[in-house]
Amino acid sequence: MTTAMRTNGPLPRRPKTDCQLADRVAGMETPMLTEMAAATFHLERLVERVGTPEQELAAYRTGMTAARHCDYVLGVADRIRRAVDQLTAPYDKPATTDTATGTDPASDAA
């Protein structure tokens, strides 16, 4: 956590998480960004390590079928997408002609 000059009393403490990355960067970002960055970090590491669907299925200790595993994986991914959409919805802005076309407004001034 970064140090700062105290003004009126102790600095507010951020809650500790189960993620070392989130706890390390918590003083640099808002709590929402810290959690999103940590989740992204975990997903990116997972992409590097994940095996084939067959290898994932073999990790079950129960009689999970390939179809049920597939449904479960896709269901969790949908939950992740919905959560990200809910978090970012307040920040969405309508596309302007500049962002929609990919043109740079500064280049139009020339």
Summary of the structure (lengths in Angstrom):
residues: 110
radius of gyration: 21.2
end to end distance: 45.6
largest distance: 66.6
contacts: 183
relative contact order: 0.06
helix: 60%
strand: 0%
